[in-house]
Amino acid sequence: MKKNAFIFAAIFAALLSFTSCLTTTTNAGSVGADRKQILLVSEEEIEQSAQQSYAEVLQEAQKAGTLNRDAATVQRVQKIANNLIPQTGVFRSDAPSWNWQVNVITDNTVNAWCMPGGKIVVYTGIINGLKLTDGELAAVMGHEIAHALKEHSRERASQSTLQNMGVVLTSTALGLKKQGTEMLGMAAQFTFGLPFSRKHETEADRMGTELMARAGYDPYEAVNVWKKMASLSSEQPPELLSTHPSHETRINDLQNIAKKVYPLYEAAKK
């Protein structure tokens, strides 16, 4: 068993070492966001898929009468986006000139997202459910924008491709049958996939907090968001089994990041 595990780790490490130093999509900023990334899938392919998905979401919301229904909320969300978007240049010089789109969907879903290329949707459920202040909403939107800046969708697709390659090669090397291959895939997900996803969330937290600080929003309001999230969802799977860091981990990390970028907020307020 130990020998098999070693073979799996060795093959997967070889694949990672081949791709892990390819490129980075962003500058460091103040939070050190210049991590090297695995990018096997093309940017064009990801953006084309994102544009199609975004159009479908908006079309469905339009038919349901939930797209941009509340003019005051739409204006509020777009104002915050307009304050955040110019700050994206600190991470990517091309980002401020992206074809940004900002829409609000009236739905109880506690969520917001930003697709590759700057396609943003905010659900009223997260605004009303958490009773977000403008600063807290800026933290949420900054986090989602950071995912797009760092091309996390593209990186996840690339990592998934690489992970599947590792499983197939390892399974072949060990002569595993279907059940063994499935178990190997689960092991790969826990060993590589979930930690990878949690890394993305932490990275987006940090970059988003810097964006909001530079836009003139108190970065400590990002901490408040996750305190509210923790109170909203009392049950959370163990961090080891989750795609996201625990609420406690996020709150502690955001407190440190807020302290680090607070001078940027003070400078923006002058």
Disulfide bonds with the S-S distance in Angstrom:
none
